[in-house]
Amino acid sequence: MLGVLKDDGYRVTAPRRALLRALAETTEPLSVQELHAQVNPDYKPGDEESEEEINLVTVYRFANLLVEMGLVRRVEFGQGYYRYEREESQTGPHHHHIVCRQCNRVEDFHGCDLQGLTERLEGDTGFRIERHQLELYGVCPQCLENPAPDTRRTSGGRTVAVE
């Protein structure tokens, strides 16, 4: 990713290097707040900003730049915010997500077997499908053992118990 940034004329600053390293080392999609926490391990909300800290606005802007450049993809799991992860080739091995609707745990899974569906849709619609993103939702084994009360998400993004 560093080379692509340089080739496109972007400066590769220390904060950008730290954010790229955090994205490269993670195995799960990260929110902007989680990225911010990874590159600022000593930061505590309410603390005064230090010279070395990478501020939240920088993290937002850089994450969105990486999405625009096609280096990172934005995923949304119905939690009211985006997460970011490295982009993968759609023609080779790639992964999708399964999300627990109770604890919000996200796991990757490989092998989506969508080739037949993709070809049929291209034939039916005339589209040339370039990429796909698949998220499945359910309840993880831990939550099945310890069920929480049924909840639903309101239009404002809050989670409320269903009675």
Contacts in CASP RR format, 6 or more apart in sequence:
PFRMAT RR
TARGET T0000
AUTHOR 0000-0000-0000
METHOD contacts of the structure
MODEL  1
MLGVLKDDGYRVTAPRRALLRALAETTEPLSVQELHAQVNPDYKPGDEES
EEEINLVTVYRFANLLVEMGLVRRVEFGQGYYRYEREESQTGPHHHHIVC
RQCNRVEDFHGCDLQGLTERLEGDTGFRIERHQLELYGVCPQCLENPAPD
TRRTSGGRTVAVE
1 20 0 8 1.000
1 23 0 8 1.000
1 24 0 8 1.000
1 66 0 8 1.000
1 71 0 8 1.000
1 86 0 8 1.000
2 12 0 8 1.000
2 17 0 8 1.000
2 20 0 8 1.000
3 12 0 8 1.000
4 69 0 8 1.000
4 71 0 8 1.000
5 12 0 8 1.000
5 16 0 8 1.000
5 69 0 8 1.000
6 12 0 8 1.000
8 69 0 8 1.000
10 16 0 8 1.000
10 65 0 8 1.000
15 39 0 8 1.000
15 54 0 8 1.000
15 58 0 8 1.000
15 62 0 8 1.000
16 62 0 8 1.000
18 39 0 8 1.000
18 54 0 8 1.000
19 35 0 8 1.000
19 39 0 8 1.000
19 54 0 8 1.000
19 59 0 8 1.000
19 62 0 8 1.000
19 63 0 8 1.000
22 30 0 8 1.000
22 35 0 8 1.000
22 38 0 8 1.000
22 39 0 8 1.000
23 30 0 8 1.000
23 35 0 8 1.000
23 66 0 8 1.000
23 72 0 8 1.000
23 84 0 8 1.000
23 85 0 8 1.000
23 86 0 8 1.000
24 86 0 8 1.000
26 38 0 8 1.000
26 85 0 8 1.000
27 108 0 8 1.000
28 85 0 8 1.000
28 106 0 8 1.000
28 108 0 8 1.000
29 75 0 8 1.000
29 83 0 8 1.000
29 84 0 8 1.000
29 85 0 8 1.000
29 97 0 8 1.000
29 106 0 8 1.000
30 38 0 8 1.000
30 83 0 8 1.000
30 84 0 8 1.000
30 85 0 8 1.000
31 81 0 8 1.000
31 82 0 8 1.000
31 83 0 8 1.000
31 84 0 8 1.000
32 56 0 8 1.000
32 59 0 8 1.000
32 60 0 8 1.000
32 63 0 8 1.000
32 81 0 8 1.000
32 82 0 8 1.000
32 84 0 8 1.000
33 56 0 8 1.000
34 83 0 8 1.000
35 59 0 8 1.000
35 63 0 8 1.000
35 84 0 8 1.000
36 43 0 8 1.000
36 54 0 8 1.000
36 56 0 8 1.000
36 59 0 8 1.000
37 43 0 8 1.000
39 54 0 8 1.000
39 59 0 8 1.000
40 53 0 8 1.000
40 54 0 8 1.000
43 53 0 8 1.000
49 55 0 8 1.000
63 72 0 8 1.000
63 74 0 8 1.000
63 84 0 8 1.000
66 72 0 8 1.000
66 84 0 8 1.000
67 73 0 8 1.000
67 74 0 8 1.000
67 84 0 8 1.000
70 87 0 8 1.000
71 86 0 8 1.000
71 87 0 8 1.000
72 84 0 8 1.000
72 85 0 8 1.000
72 86 0 8 1.000
72 87 0 8 1.000
73 84 0 8 1.000
73 85 0 8 1.000
73 86 0 8 1.000
73 87 0 8 1.000
73 133 0 8 1.000
74 82 0 8 1.000
74 83 0 8 1.000
74 84 0 8 1.000
75 82 0 8 1.000
75 83 0 8 1.000
75 84 0 8 1.000
75 85 0 8 1.000
75 97 0 8 1.000
75 133 0 8 1.000
75 135 0 8 1.000
76 82 0 8 1.000
76 83 0 8 1.000
77 83 0 8 1.000
77 97 0 8 1.000
77 99 0 8 1.000
77 104 0 8 1.000
77 106 0 8 1.000
77 135 0 8 1.000
77 137 0 8 1.000
78 153 0 8 1.000
79 104 0 8 1.000
80 157 0 8 1.000
83 106 0 8 1.000
88 94 0 8 1.000
88 95 0 8 1.000
90 130 0 8 1.000
90 131 0 8 1.000
90 132 0 8 1.000
93 110 0 8 1.000
93 111 0 8 1.000
94 110 0 8 1.000
94 112 0 8 1.000
95 108 0 8 1.000
95 109 0 8 1.000
95 110 0 8 1.000
95 111 0 8 1.000
96 108 0 8 1.000
96 109 0 8 1.000
96 110 0 8 1.000
96 111 0 8 1.000
96 112 0 8 1.000
96 133 0 8 1.000
96 134 0 8 1.000
96 135 0 8 1.000
96 136 0 8 1.000
97 106 0 8 1.000
97 107 0 8 1.000
97 108 0 8 1.000
97 109 0 8 1.000
97 134 0 8 1.000
97 135 0 8 1.000
97 136 0 8 1.000
98 106 0 8 1.000
98 107 0 8 1.000
98 109 0 8 1.000
98 135 0 8 1.000
98 136 0 8 1.000
98 137 0 8 1.000
98 138 0 8 1.000
99 105 0 8 1.000
99 106 0 8 1.000
99 135 0 8 1.000
99 136 0 8 1.000
99 137 0 8 1.000
99 138 0 8 1.000
100 106 0 8 1.000
100 137 0 8 1.000
100 138 0 8 1.000
100 139 0 8 1.000
100 140 0 8 1.000
100 143 0 8 1.000
101 137 0 8 1.000
101 138 0 8 1.000
101 139 0 8 1.000
102 139 0 8 1.000
102 140 0 8 1.000
102 143 0 8 1.000
102 147 0 8 1.000
102 148 0 8 1.000
102 151 0 8 1.000
103 140 0 8 1.000
103 142 0 8 1.000
103 143 0 8 1.000
103 148 0 8 1.000
105 140 0 8 1.000
105 142 0 8 1.000
107 140 0 8 1.000
109 136 0 8 1.000
112 132 0 8 1.000
112 134 0 8 1.000
114 132 0 8 1.000
114 134 0 8 1.000
118 129 0 8 1.000
118 132 0 8 1.000
121 127 0 8 1.000
121 129 0 8 1.000
122 128 0 8 1.000
122 129 0 8 1.000
139 147 0 8 1.000
149 161 0 8 1.000
149 162 0 8 1.000
150 161 0 8 1.000
150 162 0 8 1.000
151 159 0 8 1.000
151 160 0 8 1.000
151 161 0 8 1.000
151 162 0 8 1.000
152 159 0 8 1.000
152 160 0 8 1.000
152 162 0 8 1.000
153 159 0 8 1.000
153 160 0 8 1.000
154 160 0 8 1.000
END
